[in-house]
Amino acid sequence: MPKPRLKFRPASADELQVDLDFIRWTNMPSKERWLNEHELMLSAIDGNFTVTLSESKGGNVHVTVKLSFELPEMERIALQAALGDDPMRVVLNWRRARAGDRHPILLLEKEK
């Protein structure tokens, strides 16, 4: 069986990307629970947000939150951490941002 092709999906300045390594893509109750538990926090960040869920390369859940305004990279990294982003990913995003990387916040996803 061939390995799935992966695509890099960099975040735009009005997006938060959260990698939920503790929720399997196939576990719908856990995805819904995460959304319910974080809806108030997301509303406090931006009352006009949209959420998209997608499958990570490892079969877990990626959350993309589209905001109605742009934020600096370090603020997005901090908010992603508060929303439960994978801790190692938070550190790697922070390091790439400090180094001036063009796309410090990104997700790796299975290509459809």
Secondary structure by P-SEA (a helix, b strand, c coil): cccbbbbbbbbcccbbbbbccccccccaaaaaaaaaacaaaaaaaccbbbbbbbbccccbbbbbbbbcccccaaaaaaaaaaacccaaaaaaaaaaaaacccccbbbbbccc
